[in-house]
Amino acid sequence: MTKIMMVFKKEMLSFFRDKKALITLFLPILIYPVFMIFLIGVMNLVSSSNEQQVIDIYVDEQVEAAFFVKLSESEQLNVSRKILTEDALADLDFDVVGGYLHTRTDADYANTDVDNNTAYVFNYHSNFDYSTRAYDAVSDIYDEYLETQRTSELNSLGLLEAYDNMVVIDHEDIMGEGDSRFASMIMGMILPFIIVLYGIVGTNILSSDLSAGEKERATLETIFSAPIKRYEIITGKLFACTTVGLISGGINILSMFPLIILISSSFDEIHLNITFGTLLFLFFQLIPIMIMCSALFIGIGMFARTYQESQSYASVALIALMGLTYIFLIPDLEGSALIYALPITNAMMLMKEAFLGSYPWPYILQVFIVNMGVAVLAVVFMNLVFKNDRMIFGGDSK
């Protein structure tokens, strides 16, 4: 174990002397808080700007006066009476005018038997945010207007109290704090992806230097000539690469703290209940993944003669590993026996569940066994490559 630790210390010292690698490794500590501050600032600015912006809409002459008055009273809308032909409507600039409200009788509908019933139609363009906000404003005002009209008619007929007592609907949110859960779901989708992907990239940074980099500098011969067994060299290099990957993932996890505090303090209705145990669970899920990726990248790197060539070979494996992370981003993906059998994807699914406060222990055991099994296979592959002298020195294997 002493010799393994000597190799481990040598590789770690070499890594921490590389300024470019250190910048890449510790960059999230600076980027994430700055990015979130900027994002929240932009969101507040856009929201404030949208609330203050008055949207122009056209209203047909046939729209009844009471509804027109209701629209005119809104601080969000600037309403103008205007009749548009079909050609004029087709040429309407929806980035300048939010939409056109007009009437259409049931005679225009082929599937109705009701005569002389008037329907309101609001033409808008969903590709324009300006027009979409006009639609939302008109829809909300119409709902209020309709409710007022209904209440007035029922009251004039003396049926309002009977109508109100006919059906009583009681709303109860069994999900608890809906906004907080929604925020946890969003974080559960984004942060596991960042953590795992950045950890994989962290192992890739060092692995090429531990394999092809040693060959390019002709230092492998020196290491192998020392009184140390080959498996001790392999184990020391694997420990070093795995540690860098875990440090990379750990930095991303620790960088969440200021983000969580910032989100919770910026929005009063959101309270994220992410404990130290949650972050420890995320880190635990990274361990098999980092062992797997480290062994795979180091083994692949031994097929190359130079550091750059190793990076080219590793990029193929990196794309395959990234594909497993992208599966996690499929909308409405649910945990199942198949998903929990996919390496890397399964751990990310568990991370998402942890953000929501759920820990499915049977699946946790299954995921650990699957990922450690694949990690062992990667270590076996790495070991076979290091035992091949032709692969390492270009000579005959023994």
C-alpha angles and dihedrals in degrees: 000000000000092000092046090054090049090057090044093052092046093054094044092050089049090051095048090051089060105091094191092054092048092051090051091047099049098034095100091065088066101030103051099054092042091047093049093046089051092045095049090046091052092046092052091046093050092045092050091046092050092049092052096043115098114216122217118222134172121230124198120239091241094062104108118259097240092058091044090054090050090053092046091054091060116103089210097061138060103201125200129181110236139146116221126194120219090260092049090048091051090053095045115128102228091190088066101030114037096211151310124261117200142145132260125187126224089253086077091060119078096198101057133089095191116107130208093009115141124216127193118231124194116195114204138151116242092200090070118069089205091058094042091055088050089055092049092050094048092046092052093047091048091052090052091046092049092050091049091050093047092049091048094051094046090048092051089053093046091242101110097097092044090049093049092050094045095081125010116194118195116196119213123174107214091181092074114217101016097188092049092049091049091051090049090051091052092048089045089058100043107034100051088051092052094044096050096039093049091047091053090049089049092057090046091055093061103029096071090052092049092054119019092020090060090048092049092051090044091232097126091078089055092049094047092048090060119095093263131111120246095239089055090056091048093048093048092050091046091051091050095049093044091049092053090050091050091047089051092050092042092053089053091049093049090046087064093072097074089042093053091047091047094050093046093048094045095053117042094196093057121081114173113202100202112149133193087256089060092053091046089053090053090052091049090055090054096060100078091040093053092047090049095049095042094053092044096049095044091049092049090047091061090066089064129077098208138034093248092050089050090053089053092052092044092052089068091055090042091057091051092049091046088053088061090052092049091055086066090061094060106123116254092006109168128202113257139155089269095049092047089052093060112094116240093002090068093054091049090052089054090049090054091050089050091056088056091050096253125127112183097197098191089056091043090060091045092050092049092051093047095047095043089048091054090044090055090051090051091050090050089052091050091048093052091051093051091050091057109091092189089058093049105034103014091245134109117303119240 
